[in-house]
Amino acid sequence: MKIFLPAVTISLLALLSSCGNNGDKTPADSMKKDSVTTTQVPFLEDLLKIKDEKELIAQFGAGNVKTDTMWGPEGDFGFATYVNKGTPDELQITWKDSATRSGIEGISVYAYFGNDKRSFGSKWRSKTGIHLGMSTDSLAILNGHSFMFSGVGWDYGGGITDWEKGKFEGIKLGIQLDADYDAQPNDKDIENVSGDQDVSSENPSVKAVAMKVVAISVYP
């Protein structure tokens, strides 16, 4: 299965996370650390039923909804509707009909940058259990299998390319990963997870660079 992330939404490849190496922790330990309280959690998928921008404004308020440029890889750009733009809870929404801003095409949430640091504090998450900042160990546990992703460090890097017949195979879900360069992983480990190649989540270098979920996109 290939990634569902639209090209114009992938712009986080040079961003840095602030989470350290998991050390000797087991996948079960990582899953426990990544667990979140799901009481009254706002799920991205629940927003897919919104019909148009007018309904979006009715739900979030006119002051919290705006249309702005959406930058993508290789200088590509388009337009999207944003909710709570410039905050950790920012949503990016693309429309099937951009002229009337109706019919949701996709909804994305990204790790937020403030004071040059990456934050995973968004309240939004997927009904699959995936949330920003989740480790690859925890993602593999949810999927029930290892998975493949595109090497990081270039415009199309970090996206899940194959769930390897796991639980998320065939689901309209886009996930993007990135390494924690602030943790100063060695050059060899960075090389092993970078560039135009498919990387397995079981590759030891993936844990060494503390790979995390930095973007989630859902589609109708």
Disulfide bonds with the S-S distance in Angstrom:
none
